[in-house]
Amino acid sequence: MATDHSKFQRIVILDYGSQYTQLIARRIREQQVFSEIVRFDTTAAKLRENLPQGIILSGGPNSVFEEGAPGIDPEIFSLGVPVLGICYGMQLMSQTLGGKVEPGESREYGKTEMETVPDNELFAGLPERFVVWMSHGDRVSRIPDGFRTSATSANCPYAAIRDEARRFYAFQFHPEVVHTQHGTQIIGNFLFKVCGCKADWKLSTWIDDTVERLREQVGGEEVVLGLSGGVDSSVVAVLLHRAIGPSLHCIFVDNGLLRANEAEQVEDMFKAKLGLDLHVARAAQRFYSALKGLEDPEAKRKAIGREFINVFAEEARKFRNCKFLGQGTIYPDVIESSHALKGPSQTIKSHHNVGGLPPDLKFELVEPLRDLFKDEVRAVGRVLGMDPELLERQPFPGPGLGVRVLGEVTEEKVKLLQQADLRVQQEVRKLPNYKSLWQTFAVLLPVRSVGVMGDQRTYEYTCAVRSVDSVDAMTADWSRIPYDTLATISSRIINEVRGINRVVYDISSKPPATIEWE
């Protein structure tokens, strides 16, 4: 169930495969303007059906010279709406409109000081010089007719260009990343000064509209929902419960790959405290059997996904009157997992949910959160009056500890990791900045090393601790956890969890690493 876009002004982003495309959408939403990511090959005719206030061409990993490089319908430049090209989007815009693009002598990647040209509305209110984030190989060597320079850098004579008459703008840098100074204001200038947007994207209005549309979609029928206990499915459950009450049936699959005591906590929260109709399927041994002998991360994710579907389907068949399936799909899932939207982006890892059900379960999907980012989902939960402790839960992967036990997954290893992770959680919760940590967890490595405990030689597993700071999980930096806390975590794991004799701390950022190890 997608948002009714006609109720909000919107900015459309054509996705050319940049890892930052979602960040562009987020930066726009933060300024209370609705943004939508669509495929790069979306036609002008399609966009004209519900004309956006403005269009942004994202960056991307390709060169405009490559055979099969993603292009653009040139009629988009005749729609009469403002267009902003970023990085690859700038090169594509310049090439399409008659400019010249050539391979750069060297790739420019990182922070660069840029000097702006006066009287440019996108840089209004900004200093003459500031630092931006560059990431490109090709560059524009001749700008199209009608354009003029807006900013330069030492290595890039056309760091920004504009054609104010046609309201076309382009940047060789990325305003959406935190490394670019004043990036939010630059995007805001495009939204409000150029596109004339109104800040009308309000979640309170969205909730009322969504509850109404859920009732219209479901009617008097019943809905079955796969509840994981995470933020997304929990908010969907409460939202659906508000809309249709007892017609909602929740299924919680205990796959044996959850955090310590999590199954009991979920049952207490949703059944006892919130009064939802919750059915628990205890299926740990089935998942361990499905994972036997598997070491490849994608193979494990797919095996867990298949077994989840099997267990869920068996439980769902018990509700013969259900015609709808509720899911906690959020916008990053849609972009990363759906080939219908992601254009040329590469799949980093597969997501698993309850899609792909057997043909006898002919459910119609109910996905009320599919247009929201994670922080927006939490904000919806707050408006709905949900328990802050539940909403502030850190993200947890769908395959659970199956992708935090590296290599083959066994019940013994999962129990080790549960105990190690429990101690990590207990200690980081004592930090005054705990709520600002995006994700903190333990990983069990398929590495054994020699240690000494007392007078005894040990040969046991290594545990890695991972903690990152992020806004939306698209980029992340490792958390500067105090040494004393790390020391306590290490001491507790080594002394209290028999089977682990070494603890290491992961100081990798995303990119180039991912947040999860698998």
C-alpha positions as CSV (number, residue, x, y, z in Angstrom):
1,M,0.0,0.0,0.0
2,A,1.8,3.1,-1.2
3,T,1.4,6.7,-0.2
4,D,-1.2,8.7,-2.0
5,H,1.3,11.0,-3.6
6,S,-1.4,13.4,-4.9
7,K,-1.9,14.7,-1.3
8,F,1.7,15.9,-1.1
9,Q,4.0,17.9,-3.3
10,R,6.9,15.6,-4.2
11,I,10.4,15.5,-5.6
12,V,11.3,12.6,-7.9
13,I,14.8,11.1,-7.8
14,L,15.9,9.1,-10.9
15,D,18.2,6.4,-9.5
16,Y,21.5,5.9,-11.4
17,G,22.9,3.4,-8.9
18,S,24.7,5.6,-6.4
19,Q,25.0,4.3,-2.9
20,Y,23.9,7.8,-1.8
21,T,20.6,7.8,-3.6
22,Q,18.6,7.1,-0.5
23,L,20.5,9.9,1.3
24,I,19.2,12.4,-1.2
25,A,15.6,11.2,-0.5
26,R,16.3,11.4,3.3
27,R,17.7,14.9,3.1
28,I,14.6,16.0,1.3
29,R,12.2,14.3,3.7
30,E,14.0,15.9,6.6
31,Q,12.8,19.3,5.3
32,Q,9.2,18.0,5.2
33,V,9.0,17.5,1.5
34,F,8.0,14.1,0.2
35,S,10.6,12.4,-2.0
36,E,10.3,9.3,-4.2
37,I,13.0,7.2,-5.9
38,V,12.2,5.8,-9.3
39,R,14.1,3.9,-12.0
40,F,16.5,5.8,-14.1
41,D,14.6,4.8,-17.3
42,T,11.2,6.3,-16.1
43,T,9.8,8.2,-19.1
44,A,8.7,11.8,-19.3
45,A,5.2,10.6,-20.1
46,K,5.1,8.6,-16.9
47,L,6.3,11.5,-14.8
48,R,3.7,13.8,-16.5
49,E,0.9,11.7,-15.1
50,N,1.6,13.2,-11.7
51,L,4.0,16.0,-12.3
52,P,6.6,16.4,-9.5
53,Q,7.7,19.8,-8.2
54,G,11.3,18.9,-9.3
55,I,13.5,16.1,-10.5
56,I,16.9,15.0,-9.3
57,L,19.3,12.8,-11.3
58,S,21.4,10.8,-8.8
59,G,25.0,9.9,-9.0
60,G,26.1,6.4,-10.1
61,P,29.0,4.1,-10.5
62,N,29.0,4.1,-14.4
63,S,30.8,6.3,-16.9
64,V,28.6,8.0,-19.5
65,F,31.1,6.5,-22.1
66,E,30.4,2.9,-21.1
67,E,28.4,0.7,-23.5
68,G,25.0,0.3,-22.0
69,A,25.4,3.1,-19.5
70,P,22.1,4.2,-18.0
71,G,20.6,7.1,-19.9
72,I,17.6,9.4,-19.7
73,D,14.5,10.2,-21.7
74,P,15.5,13.6,-23.1
75,E,11.8,14.7,-23.0
76,I,12.3,15.0,-19.2
77,F,14.1,18.2,-19.9
78,S,10.9,19.5,-21.6
79,L,8.5,18.9,-18.7
80,G,9.0,22.5,-17.4
81,V,10.0,21.5,-13.9
82,P,13.4,22.1,-12.3
83,V,16.1,19.4,-12.7
84,L,19.2,18.9,-10.5
85,G,21.9,16.6,-11.7
86,I,24.4,15.2,-9.1
87,C,27.8,13.7,-10.2
88,Y,26.8,11.2,-12.8
89,G,23.6,13.0,-13.1
90,M,25.5,16.2,-14.0
91,Q,27.5,14.4,-16.6
92,L,24.4,12.8,-18.1
93,M,22.6,16.1,-18.2
94,S,25.5,17.9,-19.8
95,Q,26.0,15.2,-22.4
96,T,22.2,15.1,-23.2
97,L,21.9,18.9,-23.6
98,G,24.9,19.3,-25.9
99,G,27.8,19.7,-23.5
100,K,31.0,17.6,-23.5
101,V,32.1,15.1,-20.9
102,E,35.6,13.5,-20.9
103,P,37.4,11.0,-18.7
104,G,39.2,12.7,-15.9
105,E,43.0,12.5,-15.7
106,S,42.6,11.1,-12.2
107,R,39.7,10.1,-10.1
108,E,38.7,12.8,-7.5
109,Y,37.4,11.2,-4.3
110,G,37.1,12.9,-1.0
111,K,36.9,16.4,0.6
112,T,37.6,19.4,-1.7
113,E,37.4,23.1,-1.1
114,M,35.0,24.7,-3.5
115,E,34.7,28.4,-4.4
116,T,31.2,29.7,-5.4
117,V,30.3,32.3,-8.0
118,P,28.2,35.2,-6.7
119,D,24.4,35.5,-7.3
120,N,23.6,31.8,-7.4
121,E,20.3,31.0,-5.6
122,L,21.4,27.4,-4.7
123,F,24.3,28.8,-2.7
124,A,22.4,31.8,-1.3
125,G,23.4,32.5,2.3
126,L,26.5,30.4,2.1
127,P,30.2,31.4,2.5
128,E,32.2,32.0,-0.7
129,R,34.4,28.9,0.1
130,F,33.5,25.7,1.8
131,V,34.3,22.0,1.7
132,V,32.4,19.5,-0.4
133,W,32.6,15.8,-1.1
134,M,33.7,14.7,-4.6
135,S,33.5,11.2,-6.0
136,H,33.9,11.0,-9.8
137,G,36.2,9.9,-12.6
138,D,34.7,11.6,-15.6
139,R,34.1,15.4,-15.7
140,V,32.3,18.0,-17.7
141,S,34.8,19.7,-20.0
142,R,32.3,22.0,-21.9
143,I,29.0,23.0,-20.5
144,P,25.9,23.1,-22.6
145,D,24.6,26.3,-24.3
146,G,22.7,28.4,-21.8
147,F,24.6,27.2,-18.8
148,R,27.2,29.1,-16.7
149,T,29.6,28.3,-13.9
150,S,28.3,28.3,-10.3
151,A,31.4,27.0,-8.5
152,T,34.9,25.8,-9.1
153,S,37.5,23.8,-7.3
154,A,41.2,23.3,-7.9
155,N,40.7,20.1,-10.0
156,C,37.2,20.9,-11.3
157,P,36.5,24.1,-13.3
158,Y,32.8,23.1,-13.4
159,A,32.1,22.0,-9.8
160,A,28.6,23.4,-10.2
161,I,26.7,24.8,-13.2
162,R,23.3,26.3,-13.8
163,D,20.8,27.4,-16.5
164,E,18.4,29.6,-14.5
165,A,16.1,30.3,-17.5
166,R,15.2,26.6,-17.7
167,R,15.8,26.0,-14.0
168,F,18.5,23.3,-14.6
169,Y,21.2,22.9,-12.1
170,A,24.1,20.4,-11.7
171,F,26.8,19.6,-9.1
172,Q,29.9,17.5,-9.5
173,F,29.9,17.1,-5.7
174,H,27.5,15.3,-3.4
175,P,25.4,17.7,-1.3
176,E,23.6,14.9,0.4
177,V,26.5,13.4,2.4
178,V,27.5,14.8,5.8
179,H,31.1,15.5,4.5
180,T,29.7,18.4,2.4
181,Q,29.4,21.5,4.4
182,H,26.0,23.3,4.1
183,G,24.6,20.4,2.1
184,T,21.2,20.6,3.8
185,Q,20.9,24.3,3.0
186,I,21.9,23.7,-0.6
187,I,19.2,21.0,-1.0
188,G,16.8,23.3,0.8
189,N,17.5,26.1,-1.6
190,F,16.7,23.8,-4.5
191,L,13.4,22.7,-2.8
192,F,12.1,26.0,-1.7
193,K,13.8,28.7,-3.8
194,V,13.8,26.9,-7.2
195,C,11.0,24.3,-7.0
196,G,8.7,26.3,-4.8
197,C,7.9,23.4,-2.5
198,K,5.8,23.6,0.6
199,A,6.9,21.8,3.8
200,D,3.7,19.7,3.9
201,W,5.0,16.2,4.5
202,K,3.7,15.6,8.1
203,L,3.6,12.2,9.7
204,S,0.5,13.0,11.8
205,T,-1.4,13.6,8.6
206,W,0.2,10.5,7.1
207,I,-1.0,8.3,10.0
208,D,-4.7,9.5,9.7
209,D,-4.6,8.9,6.0
210,T,-3.0,5.5,6.3
211,V,-5.5,4.2,8.9
212,E,-8.3,5.3,6.6
213,R,-6.7,3.6,3.6
214,L,-6.0,0.4,5.6
215,R,-9.7,0.2,6.5
216,E,-10.7,0.8,2.9
217,Q,-8.2,-1.8,1.6
218,V,-9.0,-4.5,4.1
219,G,-12.7,-3.8,4.5
220,G,-14.3,-6.5,6.8
221,E,-11.6,-9.1,6.0
222,E,-8.8,-10.4,8.3
223,V,-5.1,-9.8,8.1
224,V,-2.2,-12.1,9.1
225,L,1.1,-10.4,10.0
226,G,4.6,-11.9,10.5
227,L,5.7,-10.1,13.7
228,S,9.5,-10.2,14.5
229,G,9.5,-7.9,17.5
230,G,11.6,-5.4,15.6
231,V,10.6,-1.7,15.2
232,D,9.1,-2.1,11.7
233,S,6.8,-5.0,12.2
234,S,5.9,-3.7,15.6
235,V,4.7,-0.4,14.3
236,V,2.8,-2.1,11.5
237,A,1.1,-4.3,14.1
238,V,0.0,-1.3,16.2
239,L,-1.0,0.6,13.1
240,L,-3.1,-2.3,11.8
241,H,-4.6,-2.9,15.2
242,R,-5.7,0.7,15.3
243,A,-7.3,0.3,11.9
244,I,-8.9,-3.1,12.1
245,G,-8.7,-4.3,15.8
246,P,-9.2,-8.0,16.4
247,S,-9.2,-8.8,12.6
248,L,-5.4,-8.7,12.9
249,H,-3.6,-12.0,13.7
250,C,0.1,-11.9,14.4
251,I,2.5,-14.8,13.9
252,F,5.9,-14.8,15.7
253,V,8.4,-17.4,14.5
254,D,11.0,-18.3,17.1
255,N,13.8,-19.5,14.8
256,G,16.4,-20.1,17.4
257,L,18.5,-17.2,16.0
258,L,17.1,-14.5,18.2
259,R,18.9,-12.5,20.9
260,A,18.9,-14.0,24.4
261,N,15.4,-14.1,26.0
262,E,13.9,-12.3,23.0
263,A,11.1,-14.8,22.3
264,E,9.7,-14.4,25.8
265,Q,10.0,-10.6,25.7
266,V,8.1,-10.4,22.5
267,E,5.3,-12.6,23.8
268,D,5.0,-10.6,27.0
269,M,5.0,-7.2,25.1
270,F,2.5,-7.9,22.4
271,K,0.3,-10.5,23.9
272,A,0.1,-9.5,27.6
273,K,0.7,-5.8,27.4
274,L,-0.7,-4.7,24.0
275,G,-3.4,-7.3,23.8
276,L,-2.7,-8.4,20.2
277,D,-3.8,-11.8,18.9
278,L,-0.3,-13.4,18.9
279,H,0.6,-16.9,17.9
280,V,4.2,-18.2,18.5
281,A,5.8,-20.9,16.3
282,R,8.7,-22.5,18.1
283,A,10.9,-23.9,15.2
284,A,14.6,-23.5,16.3
285,Q,15.6,-27.1,15.3
286,R,14.1,-26.7,11.8
287,F,16.3,-23.7,11.2
288,Y,19.5,-25.4,12.6
289,S,18.8,-28.3,10.2
290,A,18.3,-26.0,7.3
291,L,21.7,-24.3,8.0
292,K,23.7,-27.4,8.5
293,G,26.8,-27.3,6.3
294,L,26.2,-23.8,4.9
295,E,29.0,-21.2,5.2
296,D,28.3,-18.7,2.4
297,P,26.4,-15.7,3.7
298,E,23.9,-15.5,0.8
299,A,23.3,-19.3,1.1
300,K,22.5,-18.9,4.8
301,R,20.2,-15.9,4.2
302,K,18.3,-17.8,1.6
303,A,18.0,-20.9,3.7
304,I,16.7,-18.9,6.6
305,G,14.3,-17.1,4.4
306,R,13.0,-20.4,2.8
307,E,12.5,-22.0,6.2
308,F,10.8,-18.9,7.6
309,I,8.4,-19.0,4.7
310,N,7.7,-22.7,5.3
311,V,7.0,-22.2,9.0
312,F,5.0,-19.0,8.5
313,A,2.9,-20.7,5.8
314,E,2.1,-23.6,8.1
315,E,0.9,-21.2,10.7
316,A,-0.9,-18.9,8.3
317,R,-3.0,-21.8,6.9
318,K,-4.6,-22.0,10.3
319,F,-6.3,-18.7,9.6
320,R,-8.6,-19.8,6.7
321,N,-10.5,-16.5,6.6
322,C,-7.4,-14.3,6.2
323,K,-7.2,-12.6,2.8
324,F,-4.4,-10.1,3.5
325,L,-0.8,-10.4,4.6
326,G,0.7,-7.5,6.5
327,Q,4.4,-6.8,6.2
328,G,6.9,-4.4,7.8
329,T,8.5,-3.4,4.5
330,I,10.1,0.0,4.7
331,Y,11.5,2.2,1.9
332,P,15.2,1.0,2.1
333,D,13.9,-2.5,1.7
334,V,12.0,-1.5,-1.4
335,I,15.0,0.3,-2.9
336,E,17.6,-2.3,-2.1
337,S,15.5,-5.5,-2.8
338,S,13.2,-4.5,-5.6
339,H,14.5,-4.6,-9.2
340,A,11.4,-2.7,-10.1
341,L,12.8,0.4,-8.4
342,K,16.5,0.2,-8.0
343,G,17.7,0.7,-11.5
344,P,21.3,-0.1,-12.0
345,S,22.2,-0.3,-8.3
346,Q,24.1,-3.4,-7.2
347,T,22.6,-5.9,-4.7
348,I,24.8,-5.8,-1.6
349,K,22.9,-8.5,0.2
350,S,19.4,-10.0,0.0
351,H,16.6,-9.2,2.4
352,H,14.2,-11.8,3.6
353,N,10.6,-11.4,4.5
354,V,7.5,-13.4,4.0
355,G,7.3,-12.9,0.2
356,G,7.3,-16.0,-2.0
357,L,4.6,-17.8,-0.1
358,P,3.1,-21.1,-1.6
359,P,0.5,-20.6,-4.2
360,D,-2.4,-21.8,-2.0
361,L,-1.8,-18.8,0.2
362,K,-3.2,-16.1,-2.1
363,F,-2.8,-13.1,0.1
364,E,-3.0,-9.5,-0.9
365,L,-0.1,-7.5,0.6
366,V,-0.6,-4.8,3.1
367,E,2.6,-2.7,3.5
368,P,1.7,0.6,5.1
369,L,5.3,1.6,5.9
370,R,6.8,1.0,2.4
371,D,7.3,4.7,1.8
372,L,9.0,5.5,5.1
373,F,12.6,5.5,6.3
374,K,13.5,3.9,9.6
375,D,13.6,7.1,11.6
376,E,10.2,8.0,10.2
377,V,8.9,4.6,11.3
378,R,10.0,5.4,14.8
379,A,8.4,8.8,14.7
380,V,5.1,7.1,13.6
381,G,5.4,4.8,16.6
382,R,5.9,7.7,18.9
383,V,2.8,9.4,17.6
384,L,0.9,6.2,18.1
385,G,1.9,6.2,21.7
386,M,4.1,3.1,21.6
387,D,6.6,2.2,24.3
388,P,9.8,4.2,23.8
389,E,11.9,1.1,24.8
390,L,10.4,-0.8,21.9
391,L,10.8,2.0,19.4
392,E,14.4,2.6,20.4
393,R,15.4,-1.0,19.8
394,Q,18.4,-1.2,17.5
395,P,18.0,-2.7,14.0
396,F,18.2,-6.5,14.0
397,P,18.8,-8.4,10.7
398,G,16.0,-10.6,9.4
399,P,18.2,-13.7,9.5
400,G,19.1,-12.8,13.1
401,L,22.2,-14.4,14.6
402,G,22.4,-16.6,11.5
403,V,24.5,-13.9,9.9
404,R,26.4,-12.9,13.0
405,V,27.7,-16.4,13.5
406,L,30.2,-16.4,10.6
407,G,30.6,-19.6,8.8
408,E,28.5,-22.7,9.6
409,V,25.7,-22.0,12.1
410,T,25.2,-24.5,14.9
411,E,23.0,-24.4,18.1
412,E,26.2,-24.4,20.2
413,K,27.6,-21.4,18.4
414,V,24.3,-19.5,18.6
415,K,24.1,-20.0,22.3
416,L,27.7,-18.8,22.7
417,L,26.9,-15.7,20.7
418,Q,23.6,-15.0,22.6
419,Q,25.5,-14.9,25.9
420,A,28.3,-12.7,24.5
421,D,25.8,-10.3,22.9
422,L,23.8,-10.2,26.1
423,R,26.8,-8.8,27.9
424,V,27.5,-6.3,25.2
425,Q,24.0,-5.0,25.4
426,Q,24.1,-4.8,29.2
427,E,27.2,-2.7,29.2
428,V,26.5,-0.3,26.4
429,R,23.1,0.4,27.9
430,K,24.9,2.0,30.8
431,L,26.5,4.7,28.4
432,P,24.9,8.1,28.6
433,N,24.8,8.3,24.8
434,Y,23.4,4.8,24.3
435,K,20.3,6.1,22.5
436,S,22.5,7.8,19.9
437,L,24.2,4.5,19.0
438,W,22.6,3.1,15.8
439,Q,23.6,-0.5,16.3
440,T,25.8,-2.4,18.7
441,F,26.3,-6.2,18.7
442,A,28.6,-9.1,18.9
443,V,29.8,-11.4,16.1
444,L,31.2,-14.9,16.5
445,L,34.1,-15.5,14.2
446,P,35.1,-18.9,12.8
447,V,38.5,-18.3,14.3
448,R,40.0,-20.1,17.3
449,S,43.1,-18.9,19.1
450,V,45.3,-20.0,22.0
451,G,44.8,-18.4,25.3
452,V,45.6,-18.9,29.0
453,M,43.1,-19.0,31.8
454,G,44.6,-19.6,35.2
455,D,47.3,-22.3,34.5
456,Q,45.3,-23.8,31.7
457,R,45.8,-23.5,28.0
458,T,42.7,-22.7,26.0
459,Y,41.9,-22.9,22.3
460,E,38.6,-21.1,21.9
461,Y,36.5,-18.8,19.6
462,T,37.1,-15.1,18.9
463,C,34.2,-12.6,19.4
464,A,34.1,-9.3,17.5
465,V,32.2,-6.3,18.9
466,R,30.6,-3.9,16.4
467,S,29.1,-0.5,17.1
468,V,28.2,2.1,14.6
469,D,26.8,5.6,14.5
470,S,24.4,6.4,11.7
471,V,21.3,8.3,10.7
472,D,19.7,5.9,8.2
473,A,22.2,3.0,7.8
474,M,23.2,4.1,4.3
475,T,26.5,5.3,5.7
476,A,27.9,4.6,9.1
477,D,31.0,5.3,11.2
478,W,32.3,3.1,14.0
479,S,31.3,4.3,17.5
480,R,34.0,5.7,19.8
481,I,33.0,3.5,22.7
482,P,35.0,4.4,25.9
483,Y,37.9,2.2,26.5
484,D,36.7,1.4,30.0
485,T,33.4,0.0,28.6
486,L,35.2,-2.0,26.0
487,A,37.5,-3.4,28.7
488,T,34.5,-4.4,30.8
489,I,32.8,-6.0,27.8
490,S,35.9,-8.0,27.0
491,S,36.5,-9.1,30.6
492,R,32.9,-10.2,31.0
493,I,32.7,-12.2,27.8
494,I,36.0,-13.9,28.4
495,N,35.3,-14.7,32.0
496,E,31.6,-15.5,31.8
497,V,31.1,-17.1,28.4
498,R,32.9,-20.4,28.3
499,G,34.1,-21.0,24.8
500,I,35.4,-17.5,23.9
501,N,38.9,-16.4,24.9
502,R,39.5,-13.3,22.7
503,V,37.5,-10.1,22.0
504,V,38.2,-7.6,19.2
505,Y,36.6,-4.3,18.3
506,D,35.6,-3.5,14.7
507,I,36.7,0.0,13.6
508,S,35.4,-0.2,10.0
509,S,33.1,2.4,8.5
510,K,30.4,2.0,5.9
511,P,31.4,2.3,3.1
512,P,33.6,0.4,2.4
513,A,32.4,-2.2,5.0
514,T,28.8,-3.0,5.6
515,I,27.3,-2.7,9.1
516,E,26.6,-6.4,9.5
517,W,29.6,-8.7,8.8
518,E,27.5,-11.0,6.5
